[in-house]
Amino acid sequence: MPETTAEGAPLAATPLTRAVLEIDAYASALGWDQPARLFALVDTARLRASEPGLADRLGLGDDAPGGLTPIEQEELPSGQPLDEFLATIAWPDVIAGCALTVERLMLPPSAESAMPEDLDEAALSAWVAAHPERQEVRMTVAVLRGGERESALRLRAKDTPSEVLTGSDLVPGLAEALSATFA
């Protein structure tokens, strides 16, 4: 059995992983240097049954696979820190989960020892941006109301579907923040 799709994307074992990879592919098609994007995750079968018109507009016919359907939410407010914005969200019961895709700069663990102390947020961001080992990464993190979580990481330097890394604990802080929107 092949480990990738015909397009080179990894095969997904769970509905949540499939949703994360679908969102990652969507964000990839938009290109880099994009704002953060928030998605509600709804049960596809429930959506088809309760909102057939919306399901048709989304291309979710009766032959669409079960699982989760990501629905992009309105643009996130500019100028508000992401953690503060996420703290304002409360999802209705019909929403099974949520996902967020966001781009950040990352450094390898070896860079921590060279990080100057006592930098404010702006100075730290500037230091990371100027670091020769920085990597641009797009993180897509999703959580379900029941606690399940999944992430996909895509490096700008390796921007192909076959290079997307997935795992449940790749971005634990962001997963916790998203889980808190269901508390």
C-alpha positions in Angstrom: 0.0 0.0 0.0 1.5 3.4 -0.9 2.3 5.9 1.9 1.4 9.0 -0.1 -1.4 10.1 -2.4 -0.9 10.6 -6.2 -0.1 14.3 -5.4 2.6 13.3 -3.0 0.8 14.2 0.2 1.0 11.7 3.1 -2.0 9.4 3.6 -4.1 10.3 6.7 -5.3 7.7 9.1 -7.9 9.7 11.0 -10.5 12.2 10.1 -8.7 14.8 12.2 -5.4 14.2 10.3 -7.3 14.4 7.0 -8.8 17.7 8.0 -5.4 19.1 9.1 -3.8 18.1 5.8 -6.8 19.5 3.9 -6.3 22.9 5.7 -2.5 22.7 5.1 -3.1 22.1 1.4 -5.5 25.0 1.2 -3.1 27.3 3.0 -0.3 26.1 0.7 -2.3 27.0 -2.4 -2.6 30.6 -1.0 1.1 30.9 -0.8 3.3 32.2 2.0 3.2 35.4 4.0 -0.5 34.9 4.8 -2.3 35.9 8.0 -3.4 33.4 10.5 -6.6 31.6 9.6 -9.2 30.0 11.9 -11.5 27.1 11.0 -14.4 25.4 12.6 -14.5 21.7 12.2 -17.9 20.1 11.7 -19.0 16.5 11.4 -19.5 16.1 7.6 -22.5 13.7 7.9 -24.2 16.0 10.4 -23.6 19.0 8.1 -25.1 17.2 5.1 -28.2 16.2 7.1 -28.8 19.6 8.8 -27.6 22.0 6.1 -27.9 20.3 2.7 -27.7 23.7 0.9 -24.4 24.6 2.5 -23.1 21.0 2.0 -23.9 21.4 -1.7 -22.1 24.7 -1.9 -19.1 23.1 -0.3 -19.2 20.2 -2.7 -20.2 17.7 0.0 -22.5 15.4 -1.9 -23.8 12.1 -0.6 -20.7 10.4 -2.0 -18.4 12.7 0.0 -16.4 10.8 2.6 -17.4 11.1 6.2 -15.2 12.8 8.7 -14.7 16.5 9.4 -15.3 19.5 7.2 -13.2 22.6 7.8 -15.1 25.9 7.5 -13.0 29.0 7.4 -14.1 31.7 9.8 -13.9 35.5 9.4 -10.4 37.1 9.3 -8.7 37.3 12.6 -8.5 40.9 14.0 -5.2 42.6 13.2 -3.1 44.0 15.9 -4.5 41.7 18.6 -2.1 39.0 19.9 -3.2 35.6 18.9 -3.5 34.2 22.5 -5.7 37.1 23.5 -8.0 36.6 20.5 -8.3 32.8 21.1 -9.3 33.5 24.7 -12.4 35.3 23.4 -13.7 32.4 21.4 -16.6 30.1 22.5 -17.9 27.5 20.0 -21.5 26.4 19.8 -22.2 22.7 20.5 -22.6 21.9 16.7 -18.8 22.6 16.2 -16.8 19.4 16.7 -13.4 21.1 16.7 -11.4 23.9 15.5 -8.1 24.5 13.6 -5.7 27.3 13.1 -3.0 27.8 10.5 -0.3 30.4 11.3 3.2 31.1 10.0 6.1 31.7 12.3 9.9 31.8 12.3 11.6 28.9 14.2 15.1 28.3 15.3 16.8 25.0 16.0 17.3 24.1 19.7 21.0 24.8 19.3 20.3 28.5 18.9 18.8 28.8 22.4 22.3 29.0 24.0 23.1 32.1 21.9 19.9 33.9 22.6 20.5 37.2 24.4 18.8 37.6 27.8 16.3 40.3 28.8 15.0 41.0 25.3 11.5 42.4 25.0 9.1 40.8 22.5 10.0 43.2 19.6 13.7 42.8 20.2 13.4 39.0 20.4 11.4 38.9 17.1 14.1 41.0 15.4 16.9 38.8 16.7 15.1 35.6 15.5 14.4 37.2 12.1 18.0 38.0 11.7 19.4 34.6 12.8 21.1 32.7 10.0 19.5 29.4 11.1 15.9 30.6 11.1 13.3 28.6 9.3 9.9 29.8 8.1 7.2 27.3 9.1 3.5 27.1 8.6 1.8 25.3 11.5 -1.7 23.9 11.2 -3.1 22.8 14.5 -6.5 21.2 15.1 -8.3 20.0 18.2 -11.6 18.3 18.8 -14.0 19.0 21.6 -13.1 15.7 23.2 -9.4 16.5 23.4 -8.0 14.8 20.3 -5.4 17.0 18.6 -3.3 16.9 15.4 -0.7 19.2 13.8 0.9 19.7 10.4 4.2 21.5 9.9 5.4 22.8 6.6 8.8 24.4 6.2 9.1 27.1 3.5 12.4 25.6 2.5 10.8 22.2 1.9 7.4 23.3 0.5 6.1 20.1 -0.9 3.2 17.9 0.3 5.5 14.9 0.9 7.6 17.0 3.3 4.7 18.0 5.6 5.3 16.6 9.1 2.3 15.5 11.1 1.8 14.6 14.8 -0.4 15.2 17.7 2.1 17.0 19.9 4.2 19.1 17.5 2.8 22.5 18.7 1.5 21.8 22.2 1.1 25.4 23.3 -1.1 26.3 20.4 -3.1 23.0 20.8 -3.8 24.0 24.5 -4.9 27.4 23.5 -7.3 26.0 20.9 -8.6 23.4 23.4 -9.4 26.2 25.8 -11.9 27.6 23.3 -14.1 24.6 24.2 -13.8 25.1 28.0 
